[in-house]
Amino acid sequence: MHDLFSGKQDGLTFREYLSNWREMGIGLGVGSFVGMLPGLGATVASFLAYGIAKRLLPHKKIGTGVMGGVAAAEAGNNATAGPTLVPLLAFGIPGSATAALIGGALLLQGITPSPRMFELHADVIYALFTILILANLFNLVIGRGFAFFYAKLGSLPKPVLVPTIMVLAVIGSFATQGNPFDVLVMLFFGFFGFCMRKFGIPEAPLIITFLIAPMLEESMRRAVMISGGEWVGGLLNSPLSLTLLGIAVLVLVLSYRMRFSERLEAMAQEQEPVNEDSNDEHHTGR
């Protein structure tokens, strides 16, 4: 690629792009699906795409600094932009803060986001599609032009980078509510995350849990109110709920199956050198 401090900018070659097509495909699929779900957003899609790519492509050694991990996470991040408009235009429910702003702008123009927009305001729909296509082209040009400088920022020496991040983290945690206790919470979870990384525990599931938990509580409260307190019966009587539960169980089973297969392969690889050594000793004895 290029040396970040030599002033030379080679960038990624087309072959390097193609070598990560699986990771980008996983990120595209995960990001598109997550983008259509209201409230999740690009952060959740990025972590999910990274985790799924790491599971499905163990031979790529994602998580060790290889390019494929970045490709999966960034593809998942960027793929959520367009699909967040799907729930807005189909049901009037914004899928993200940006989609909510677009919905507010449409309401100011006297246009109510709903399925009838495709009949009554087809010109607005096509204009949104055109803007999304042009925005991606501009994003490609600008990102390509400034990628060298962004990478250079990430390669600053740790004595410069770490204190800067710490100061910004303290300011950000305090500025949210003006409460000093939030700074202590930030420091505690920073130390907790350091311990997790030290012992090889993945941080992504914990982060995704914190992002999804408020939405889960709100959705649970709404489900209880709609079902009149019989939320278990309502959950099991809905075909959509049963389908989503089945998908969740299937993903869980496949995940454990893949993990079990990886352990069996690792054990087999560990036993092969032992068998070779014993065979060599046997032949030497003869």
N, C-alpha and C positions, 0 to 999 in steps of 0.2 A: 504494500500500500504506500505509505509515505512516512517519513521521519517528521514528527510533529514540531521539532525545534530546529530543523535544518533549513526551513523556508521552502522546501520542495513540496509540491502538492500533486500527487499522482492520482489520488482518489481511488474509488473502487472500479475495477475493470468489469466489463460485461460478463466475463466468465465467473467472477466472484459473485455477481448478482445471481446468475443462474445456479451457482453451487448451493444457494440457500433458498431455492424455490419451495422446498417442502416446508421450511420454517415460515416463510412468508405466506404460503397457502394456509397453514394452520392459523396464523395470526389473522389472515383475511376472514376465514370462516368464523373464528371465535369473535372477532371484533364486530362483524356484521350481525351475528346473532345477539351479542350483548347490547349492541347499539339499538336494537329494536325493543329491548326491555326497558321500560321507563325507570330512570333513577340510578342505574348502575354506572354508566359512564366509561370514559376511556381508561381510567386508572384500573378499574376492575378487569376490563378487557385485556389490558397490558399484562397484568399478573397472571390471569388465566391462560393467555396464549403462551406465555413463557413456561408456566408449569406443565401445560399439556404437551408442548413441544419437547420439553425435557423428558417427559414420560414416554412419548411415542417414538422419540429418536435418541435412544440411549447411546448409540454408537457415535453420535455427534459430540458427546461430552459437553452438553450445554450446562453452564454454571461454572465453567473453568476459564471464562474470558473469551470464548470463541465467538465469532461473528454471528453464528446462527441464533444465539440467545437474544442478541440485540435485534436481529431481523424479525424474530417472532414477536417480541414485545412491541416494537415500533409498528409493525404491520397491524397488530391487534389494536394499538392505540389509534392509529390513523383510520382504520376501517370503521370506527364507530361514528365518524362525523356524519356521513350521509344517512345511515339507518336510524339515527336519532329522530329524523323527521318522519319516519314511518308511523309511529304511534300518534304523532301530532296531526298528520294529514288524514290518517285513517279513523282515529277515535277522538281527536282533540286533546290528547294527553301528551304533553311535552316529554320527550325522552331525556332531556338534559337542560341545563341552565340556558345554553345557547338556543335550543329549540323553544324554550319558554319565551325568550326575547323575540324570536321570530314570530311566535304565536301572538304575543302582545302587539307587535307591529302590524300583523294582519288584522287584528281586532280594531286597531286605530284606523285602519283603512276601510272598516266596515265589512271585513271578510271573516266569517266564523270558520275556524278549522274543523272540518268534518268530512265524511266520505263524499258529500255532495260537491266539494270543491272541484273534483275532477269533472263535474258536469257544468257547474256555474262559473268557475274561474280556472278553466284549463290553461289560460295564458300565464297565470301566476305559477301554476305547477311547472310548466315548461321553463319558465324563467328561473325557478329554483334549481331545476335540474341543470340548466346551462351554467348557472353560477357555481354549482358544485364542481362541474367538470373543469371550468376555468380556474377555480380556486386550487384544485389539485395540480393543474399545470403550473401555476405560479408557485405553489408550494415546492414542486420539484425543482424549478429553476432557482428559487431563493435558497432552498435547503442545500442544493448542490453547490451553490456559490459560496455559502458561508459555513459549510460543514467543517472545513479545515480549522476555522477560528473557534467553532464550538468544541471540537475535539481538543484543541490546544488549551481551552479553559479547563477541561476535565483532566488534563495531564499536568496541571500545576503541581509544584512540590507540596507534599503533605503538611510541612510546617506553615505553609501559606493557606492551603485549602481548608484544613480541619478547623483552625480558629475562626476563619470566615464563616464556615457553615455553622459552627457552634453559636456565634454571635447572632446570625440570622435566625437560627432556631429558637434562641431565647427571646429575641424581639418578637418573632411571629407568635410564639405560644403566649406571651404576655399581652400582645396587642389584640388578640381575639376577644377577650372579655375583660382585660385589665386586672386579672386576678393572679397574684404571685404563686398561688397554689398550682396553677396550670404549668408554670415553669418546672416545679418539682415533679409533676406528673410526666412532663416531657423528658426530664433527666432520668427518672426511674425507668421509663420504657426504652430510653436509649441504652441504658446499662443492661436492661433485660434483653434487648435485641443483640447486644454485644455477646452476652452469655449464650444466646441461642446459636449464633454463628460459631462461637468457640466450640460448642458441643455438636455441631453439624445438624442442628434442627432448622428446617426451612422457615423463613420468616413470612413468605407470601401467604400461606393459609391464615396466619394471625392477622395480617393486614387486611386481607379480604373480609375476614370476619368482622373487624371493626367498621369497615365500609358498609357492609350489608346489614349489620345488626339493627341500626335504627329503622331501615326500610322494612326489615322483617317484623319488628315490633309494631310498626304502624299498620302494615298489612294484616297482621294477626288481629290487632284491635278492630280493624274494619271488618274482617271476616266474622269475628265474634258478634259484632253489632248486627251485621246483615243476617246471620243465621239465627239470631235470637238466643245466643248462648250455646247452641248445638253445632259448634264449629267442626267437631269430628265427623258427625253425620253429613254435614254439608260438604266436607272435604272428600268423603268417600263416595258421595252420590254424584259428584260432578265428573263428567268424562274428561274434561280438561285437566282437572286436578289429578285424576288417576293416571293420565298420560304423563304428566310432569313427574309424578312420584315414580312411575315406572322407569322413566329416563334417568332419574337421580339414582335409583337402585342399580340400574344397569351400568351407569358410569362408575359407581362405587365398586361393583363386583369386578368390572374390567380392570379398574385401577389396582385392586388387590391381586388379581390374577397376573397382571403384568409384573407387579412387584415380586410375586412368588416365583415367576419364571426367571426374573433377573437374579434372584438369589440362587436358584438351581444352576443357572449358567455360571455364576461366580464360583459356586462350590465345585462344579465340574472342571473349571479352569484351574482351580487350586489343586485338585487331585491329579491332574495330568502331569505336572512336573514331578510329583511324588512317585507316580507309576514309572515314569521314565528313569528316575534315579534308581529305583529298585531293580529295573530291568538291566541297567548298566552294571550294577553291583553283581547281579546274578551272572552276567556274561563274563565279568572280570574274574569272578571266583572260579569259573570253569577254566 
